[in-house]
Amino acid sequence: MSQIKKVLSPIPGVFYRRPAPNKDEYAKPGDYVKSGETIGLVEVMKSFYEVKAEVDGTIKKFIVDNEEMLEAGQEIAVIVED
């Protein structure tokens, strides 16, 4: 039975779905990700923190857009766990 896992921001900051403006997104809705795989970055004061999937599964959706401000604990994405 599949379970829903919410990916939460560990810190407040700006969310980025790609490592650089000219690079591909880490992951898109519908992509399969492994636990520990980076799905985005949160930037605060010129420091970048990787946001990683905590389970194996398929990304159902991203709740926040690229370059959107986040609060600590805010939901970033939803993964449907295998």
Secondary structure, DSSP 4 states (H G I P E B T S, - for coil): --EEEEEE-SSSEEEESSSSTTS--S--TT-EE-TT-EEEEEEETTEEEEEE-SSSEEEEEESS-TT-EE-TT-EEEEEEE-
